[in-house]
Amino acid sequence: MLSPFNTSGVRVLDAATFVATLGLALGLAGGLAGSSVGTAKAASAGLSVLAEEPGFFRQVIILSALPMTQTFYGLIFTLLGLTTVLPSVTLTDIKAWAFLGIGIAVFAAEFASAWMQGVVCMSGIIELPKTKGAVWVHTMILASYVELFGILGLVFGYLLLIMASGLPI
């Protein structure tokens, strides 16, 4: 068995482990990037509404925060992959590239879900003054539809990791 350390005692990461770890990290990266964009869109609209109607502060804060949840889904995917799947598998090049592909899919799911949830929340925030706040609950419900894709990205990504690694489900 090869040592994970070189002759100087410095830890060396083999290519397959690097590719697999990169794939797992992409889940978190997608959540972070998408949440940043989605939250910025919703909060930007919120500033305009609050300048005219400061009484909608609570609704604006809650709707602006909704796109942040995809960061947690990405973090959960990454942590589960790094702590339960990767240490339990005999990693081959094919499995490593499969982990990368799965990570790209989770990145896309979390990024798109958070971004589009921010767009839905932005639209609802803009309509708060016109509807005297009546659209708030409807916006939360519609935003939860987009949220579902972030949850599915986490669940399907984790299941695919387990299947690609050959572990029992």
N, C-alpha and C positions, 0 to 999 in steps of 0.2 A: 504494500500500500504506500502511495506517495504521501509525504508529509505536506501539510498545508503551509509549512514554513520554509523559507529558503535557507541557505547556509548561514546567513547573518542573523537568523532568528526572527525575521520580519514575515508576517503572515502574507501569503500569496493567494489570490483568488483565481481559480481556474476559469476558463472562458465560459463553460456551461453554467457554473454557479453565478457568474456575473450576468449572463443573459437572463437566467431565470429570476434573479433578484431584481434586475431592471424591469422585467415584466410585472413583477409583484408591486414594485414602487409606482408603476404607472397608474394603478388604481387610485392611489392617494393623490398623485399629481392631477389626474382628471377631476377629482372632487374639489381640490384646492382651486384649480384654474376656473372651473365652471362656477363654483360658489362665489369667487371673486367677481366674475362678470355679472352673474345673476343678481347678487346683492348690490353691486354698483348701479345696475339699471333700475332696480326697485327703489333704492335709497335716493337716487338722483331725482326720480319722479316725486318721491316723498318730500324732498326739500321744496319743490315748487308748490305742492299742496299745502305744506305747513306754513309757507310764507303768507298764504291767503287765509288758511283755516287752521290755526294752531290746535284746535280742539280735536283734531284727528291724529294726534301724536301717537296714542296707543295703537291704533290700527296700522299706522305707517310703520311703526317699529316692528310689529309682529309680521306684517307682510314682507317687509324688507329682510327680515331674518330667515324666512323660510328657505331660500336657496342655500343656506349654510349647511343644511343637513347632509347634502351629498359629500361634503368633506368627511363626515363621520363614516359614511358608507365606504368611501375609498380607504379610509384608515382601517376600518374593520377588515376589509378584503386584504389589505397589505399585511396587517398583523397576523391574521389567520394563515395566510400563505407562508409568511416567514417563520412563524412559531409552531405550526402544526403540520403543514404539508411538506415544505422544503426539507426540514430535518428528518422526515420519515421516509423519504424516497431515495432510491439509488438513481442519481441524476445522470441522464444521458444527454447527448446533444439534441436529439429529437424532442425529449421532454422539456429541455430548457427552451427550445424555440417555441414549443407549444405554450409554455408559461408566458413567453413574451407575447405571443398572439392573443392569449386570453387577457393579458394585462392591457393590451391595446384596445380590446373590445370593452373592457371595464372602464378604461379611460374615456372612451367615446360615450358610453352610457352615462357616466357620472357628469362629464362635461356638458353634454347636450341637455340632460335632465335639469341641472342647476341653472344653466343659461336660460333655457326656455321657461323654467319656473319663474325666474326673475322677470321675464317678459310678461308672463301672465299676471304676476303680482304688480308690476309697473302699470299695466292697463287698469287693474282694479284700483290702485292708488289714485290714478288720474281721475277716475270716476267717483271717488268718495264724496267730493263736495257737491257734484251734480245730483247725487242720489241721497244726499244727507246721511251718508254712511250705510245705507241699506245694501249696497253691493259688497260689503265687507265679507260676510259669511259666504256668499256665492263665490267670491274670489278665492277664499280659503279652500272651498270644495274643488273648484277647478284647478287650483294649484296642486292639490293632492293627487289629481290624475297624473300630472307630469312627474310628481314625486315618485309615483309607482315605478317608473322606468329606472330611477336611481336604485330603488330597492331590488328590482329584478336584476340590474347589473351586478349588484353585490351577490345575490343568491346564485344566479346562473354562473357567474364567474367562479365562485367558490366550488360549486358542483363540478364545473369543467376542470378546475385544478385537480380535484380529487380523482376524477375519471382519467385525466391525462397522466397522472402520477401512478395510476394502477392501484391506488388504495381503495379499500372497501367503502362503499357509501353508507 
